[in-house]
């Protein structure tokens, strides 16, 4: 098993999931008007 290029791949995947989370957070804020729905 080779881990060559693993850090670069991990960075890409982590960045993409971070973007998905940010878009989900933005969508929740736009639809509910709350920063964290159910808490604030």
Backbone atoms as SQL, in Angstrom:
CREATE TABLE atoms (id INTEGER PRIMARY KEY, chain TEXT, resi INTEGER, resn TEXT, atom TEXT, x REAL, y REAL, z REAL);
INSERT INTO atoms VALUES
  (1, 'A', 1, 'UNK', 'N', 0.844, -1.179, 0.000),
  (2, 'A', 1, 'UNK', 'CA', 0.000, 0.000, 0.000),
  (3, 'A', 1, 'UNK', 'C', 0.890, 1.243, 0.000),
  (4, 'A', 2, 'UNK', 'N', 0.636, 2.131, -0.929),
  (5, 'A', 2, 'UNK', 'CA', 1.473, 3.320, -1.069),
  (6, 'A', 2, 'UNK', 'C', 0.722, 4.556, -0.596),
  (7, 'A', 3, 'UNK', 'N', 1.396, 5.365, 0.192),
  (8, 'A', 3, 'UNK', 'CA', 0.790, 6.606, 0.672),
  (9, 'A', 3, 'UNK', 'C', 1.354, 7.821, -0.047),
  (10, 'A', 4, 'UNK', 'N', 1.946, 7.598, -1.227),
  (11, 'A', 4, 'UNK', 'CA', 2.460, 8.719, -2.009),
  (12, 'A', 4, 'UNK', 'C', 1.293, 9.593, -2.441),
  (13, 'A', 5, 'UNK', 'N', 1.398, 10.872, -2.220),
  (14, 'A', 5, 'UNK', 'CA', 0.341, 11.787, -2.619),
  (15, 'A', 5, 'UNK', 'C', -0.827, 11.833, -1.661),
  (16, 'A', 6, 'UNK', 'N', -0.752, 11.079, -0.561),
  (17, 'A', 6, 'UNK', 'CA', -1.869, 11.066, 0.389),
  (18, 'A', 6, 'UNK', 'C', -2.144, 12.443, 0.986),
  (19, 'A', 7, 'UNK', 'N', -1.116, 13.197, 1.416),
  (20, 'A', 7, 'UNK', 'CA', -1.410, 14.517, 2.009),
  (21, 'A', 7, 'UNK', 'C', -2.132, 15.456, 1.046),
  (22, 'A', 8, 'UNK', 'N', -1.741, 15.434, -0.233),
  (23, 'A', 8, 'UNK', 'CA', -2.399, 16.309, -1.199),
  (24, 'A', 8, 'UNK', 'C', -3.855, 15.899, -1.384),
  (25, 'A', 9, 'UNK', 'N', -4.094, 14.594, -1.465),
  (26, 'A', 9, 'UNK', 'CA', -5.461, 14.111, -1.629),
  (27, 'A', 9, 'UNK', 'C', -6.291, 14.443, -0.396),
  (28, 'A', 10, 'UNK', 'N', -5.706, 14.273, 0.778),
  (29, 'A', 10, 'UNK', 'CA', -6.422, 14.577, 2.014),
  (30, 'A', 10, 'UNK', 'C', -6.772, 16.058, 2.075),
  (31, 'A', 11, 'UNK', 'N', -5.876, 16.918, 1.644),
  (32, 'A', 11, 'UNK', 'CA', -6.143, 18.356, 1.635),
  (33, 'A', 11, 'UNK', 'C', -7.309, 18.684, 0.704),
  (34, 'A', 12, 'UNK', 'N', -7.318, 18.071, -0.483),
  (35, 'A', 12, 'UNK', 'CA', -8.405, 18.331, -1.434),
  (36, 'A', 12, 'UNK', 'C', -9.741, 17.884, -0.868),
  (37, 'A', 13, 'UNK', 'N', -9.779, 16.671, -0.321),
  (38, 'A', 13, 'UNK', 'CA', -11.030, 16.131, 0.216),
  (39, 'A', 13, 'UNK', 'C', -11.502, 16.978, 1.393),
  (40, 'A', 14, 'UNK', 'N', -10.581, 17.337, 2.285),
  (41, 'A', 14, 'UNK', 'CA', -10.937, 18.148, 3.440),
  (42, 'A', 14, 'UNK', 'C', -11.453, 19.517, 3.005),
  (43, 'A', 15, 'UNK', 'N', -10.825, 20.105, 2.026),
  (44, 'A', 15, 'UNK', 'CA', -11.267, 21.400, 1.520),
  (45, 'A', 15, 'UNK', 'C', -12.648, 21.330, 0.903),
  (46, 'A', 16, 'UNK', 'N', -12.908, 20.260, 0.176),
  (47, 'A', 16, 'UNK', 'CA', -14.227, 20.115, -0.453),
  (48, 'A', 16, 'UNK', 'C', -15.318, 19.929, 0.589),
  (49, 'A', 17, 'UNK', 'N', -15.046, 19.099, 1.622),
  (50, 'A', 17, 'UNK', 'CA', -16.041, 18.920, 2.685),
  (51, 'A', 17, 'UNK', 'C', -16.249, 20.215, 3.462),
  (52, 'A', 18, 'UNK', 'N', -15.184, 21.008, 3.623),
  (53, 'A', 18, 'UNK', 'CA', -15.318, 22.303, 4.294),
  (54, 'A', 18, 'UNK', 'C', -16.223, 23.227, 3.478),
  (55, 'A', 19, 'UNK', 'N', -16.079, 23.206, 2.156),
  (56, 'A', 19, 'UNK', 'CA', -16.936, 24.020, 1.299),
  (57, 'A', 19, 'UNK', 'C', -18.387, 23.554, 1.374),
  (58, 'A', 20, 'UNK', 'N', -18.602, 22.243, 1.393),
  (59, 'A', 20, 'UNK', 'CA', -19.958, 21.698, 1.521),
  (60, 'A', 20, 'UNK', 'C', -20.568, 22.153, 2.842),
  (61, 'A', 21, 'UNK', 'N', -19.805, 22.075, 3.917),
  (62, 'A', 21, 'UNK', 'CA', -20.296, 22.504, 5.223),
  (63, 'A', 21, 'UNK', 'C', -20.616, 23.981, 5.257),
  (64, 'A', 22, 'UNK', 'N', -19.783, 24.797, 4.632),
  (65, 'A', 22, 'UNK', 'CA', -20.019, 26.239, 4.610),
  (66, 'A', 22, 'UNK', 'C', -21.286, 26.566, 3.834),
  (67, 'A', 23, 'UNK', 'N', -21.495, 25.906, 2.702),
  (68, 'A', 23, 'UNK', 'CA', -22.707, 26.129, 1.907),
  (69, 'A', 23, 'UNK', 'C', -23.939, 25.684, 2.689),
  (70, 'A', 24, 'UNK', 'N', -23.829, 24.558, 3.411),
  (71, 'A', 24, 'UNK', 'CA', -24.948, 24.088, 4.235),
  (72, 'A', 24, 'UNK', 'C', -25.246, 25.087, 5.347),
  (73, 'A', 25, 'UNK', 'N', -24.198, 25.632, 5.969),
  (74, 'A', 25, 'UNK', 'CA', -24.376, 26.635, 7.022),
  (75, 'A', 25, 'UNK', 'C', -25.047, 27.882, 6.467),
  (76, 'A', 26, 'UNK', 'N', -24.610, 28.320, 5.300),
  (77, 'A', 26, 'UNK', 'CA', -25.192, 29.489, 4.658),
  (78, 'A', 26, 'UNK', 'C', -26.658, 29.244, 4.318),
  (79, 'A', 27, 'UNK', 'N', -26.968, 28.062, 3.783),
  (80, 'A', 27, 'UNK', 'CA', -28.354, 27.727, 3.453),
  (81, 'A', 27, 'UNK', 'C', -29.238, 27.685, 4.680),
  (82, 'A', 28, 'UNK', 'N', -28.735, 27.127, 5.773),
  (83, 'A', 28, 'UNK', 'CA', -29.509, 27.078, 7.016),
  (84, 'A', 28, 'UNK', 'C', -29.753, 28.482, 7.544),
  (85, 'A', 29, 'UNK', 'N', -28.752, 29.352, 7.455),
  (86, 'A', 29, 'UNK', 'CA', -28.906, 30.724, 7.941),
  (87, 'A', 29, 'UNK', 'C', -29.916, 31.485, 7.090),
  (88, 'A', 30, 'UNK', 'N', -29.857, 31.301, 5.777),
  (89, 'A', 30, 'UNK', 'CA', -30.777, 32.008, 4.884),
  (90, 'A', 30, 'UNK', 'C', -32.213, 31.550, 5.110),
  (91, 'A', 31, 'UNK', 'N', -32.420, 30.249, 5.282),
  (92, 'A', 31, 'UNK', 'CA', -33.787, 29.738, 5.416),
  (93, 'A', 31, 'UNK', 'C', -34.376, 29.961, 6.800),
  (94, 'A', 32, 'UNK', 'N', -33.563, 29.914, 7.861),
  (95, 'A', 32, 'UNK', 'CA', -34.106, 30.039, 9.213),
  (96, 'A', 32, 'UNK', 'C', -33.831, 31.388, 9.852),
  (97, 'A', 33, 'UNK', 'N', -32.804, 32.095, 9.397),
  (98, 'A', 33, 'UNK', 'CA', -32.434, 33.355, 10.014),
  (99, 'A', 33, 'UNK', 'C', -31.650, 33.172, 11.303),
  (100, 'A', 34, 'UNK', 'N', -31.321, 31.929, 11.640),
  (101, 'A', 34, 'UNK', 'CA', -30.560, 31.646, 12.854),
  (102, 'A', 34, 'UNK', 'C', -29.165, 31.175, 12.461),
  (103, 'A', 35, 'UNK', 'N', -28.171, 31.563, 13.261),
  (104, 'A', 35, 'UNK', 'CA', -26.798, 31.152, 12.949),
  (105, 'A', 35, 'UNK', 'C', -26.666, 29.641, 13.086),
  (106, 'A', 36, 'UNK', 'N', -27.104, 29.097, 14.218),
  (107, 'A', 36, 'UNK', 'CA', -27.137, 27.645, 14.417),
  (108, 'A', 36, 'UNK', 'C', -28.583, 27.298, 14.771),
  (109, 'A', 37, 'UNK', 'N', -29.357, 26.776, 13.817),
  (110, 'A', 37, 'UNK', 'CA', -30.774, 26.505, 14.073),
  (111, 'A', 37, 'UNK', 'C', -30.987, 25.654, 15.320),
  (112, 'A', 38, 'UNK', 'N', -31.877, 26.118, 16.190),
  (113, 'A', 38, 'UNK', 'CA', -32.197, 25.392, 17.405),
  (114, 'A', 38, 'UNK', 'C', -31.364, 25.810, 18.600),
  (115, 'A', 39, 'UNK', 'N', -30.273, 26.549, 18.373),
  (116, 'A', 39, 'UNK', 'CA', -29.432, 26.983, 19.495),
  (117, 'A', 39, 'UNK', 'C', -29.461, 28.503, 19.621),
  (118, 'A', 40, 'UNK', 'N', -29.109, 29.214, 18.547),
  (119, 'A', 40, 'UNK', 'CA', -29.115, 30.679, 18.588),
  (120, 'A', 40, 'UNK', 'C', -30.231, 31.205, 17.711);
